Amino acid sequence: MLALNGPALTPPRRARTATAALFASGAAVTAALLGISSVPATAAPTTATAGRSTAAKSVAAPDISGANVKAHLTQLQSIATANGGNRAHGRAGYKASLDYVKGKLDAAGFTTTVQQFSSSGSTGYNLIADWPGGDTSHVVFAGAHLDSVTRGPGINDNGSGSAGILEVALTVAKQNYKPDKHLRFAWWGAEELGMVGSKYYVNNLPAAERSKIDGYLNFDMIGSPNPGYFVYDDDTRLEGVFKDFFATRNIPTEIETEGDGRSDHAPFKNAGIAVGGLFSGADYIKTAEQAQKWGGTSGLAFDRCYHASCDSISNINDTALDNNSDAIAYAIWNLSGGSTTPPSGTVFESKAQVAIPDAGPAVESPISVSGVTGNAPGALKVGVDIKHTYRGDLNVDLVGPSGRAYRLKSADPNDSAADISTTYTVNASTETANGTWKLRVQDVAAQDEGYVAGWKLTF
């Protein structure tokens, strides 16, 4: 991440708008026109479907191997060590880093392009990688800067983001993922000199091509040793996708402000392109409240080795690196809407519509499971479709046959988007598969309304 001279200004958090009530009434009118009726919480589901899934369909995001991401970081450390201790713009270590990433992508079947530019008297390079297929008029774009400062190897800043998106891209290839939208990845040069590479790319992109980018996701520092979990709030839709992911792991998030305007999302945002991303913290100090939420040490920087020679392979928190890499995959898969041949599995589904009382008691939608041997899997898929005007009000739990509740999503007043349409993965291996499973939903605040449109379990 580009260093900042002078104090950073923290923008105010977005306030909840008064349009929620209007949106709620509009949703109710729409529901009435469509003939949607409320179903009591105790109603049995419509005929549940149980059988082997054979057709291609949308798939849940894969788990990204944290070990593989760390292995890429080890290679970047070796490159820095062999080239004067850094991977900075204009230095041999940067070009060697680019060659490493390009070689992996070429072997995996990506179409790669190396874009050259000049800065500070040296030639710089951007690496762009396109996954064949998908609608090229709708591009989902993920990027990270590959250069370090001259003072160190830059393993967290920003080997971590570069390695994370590299492994996600390689997983796209391994799974032969077929996205509906076109996927593009980029590794930027000379970010540490003022986002030079990404500015060059955006400034030289024709307006017609800019309009095809549905969203740019930036990942600059995702493995800080004393980590926080920060989500860009520049675009509500993209912010909501990441918050949905972290909710599945019960990891609280905060709005990212330390890196505002200081990384490669800025040129895209300035060009009118929706941006989002993740950040685990740089030289700001972790507060006691943040340490209580995330662990680590209060009173110390999120990354004490920021822009220093000690930003080496030992300057990484493996858990944060793994969580954030999984979040990248979750966003890519959910935003690109792709499909593949799904793994075999027995699906039980309820299409019963259950009204969710505004600021009222929890409601439940049941599914009866039978004919499945043994316990539920350690990666039980829970597909949820909830129509709601303000999902930030909602707590959502899966309740197993034993009565144990598994939190899928917690209410969050900063989550200002509508609806929940996603698939959660739950370790339910201690539950007997057969029995009654329930989706439990509670609206904890006033002014909004909605209903459970349906949900399903895949064993």
Buried (B, 14 or more C-beta within 10 A) or exposed (E): BBEBEEEEEEEEEEEBEEEBBEBBEEBBEEBEEEEBEBBEBEBBBEEBEBEEBEEEEBBBBBBBBBEBBBEBBEBBBBBBBEBEBBBBBBBBBBBBBBBBBBEBBEEBEBEBEBBEBEBEEBEBBBBBBBBEBBBEEBBBBBBBBBBBBBBBBBBBBBBBBBBBBBBBBBBBBEBEBBBBBBBBBBBBBBBBBBBBBBBBBBEEBEEEEBBBBBBBBBBBBBBBBBBBBBBBBBBBEBBBBBBBBBBBEEBBBBBBBBBBEBBBBBBBBEBEBBBBBBBBBBBBEBEEEBBEBBEBEEEEBBBBBBBBEBBBBEBBBEEBBBBBBBBBBBBBBBBBBBBBBBEEBBBBBBBBBBBBBBEEEBBBBBBBBEEBEEBBBEEBBBBBBBBBBBBBBBBBBBBBBEEEBBBBBBBBBBBBBBBBEBBBBBEBEEBBBBBBBBBBBBBBBEBBBBBBBBBBBBB
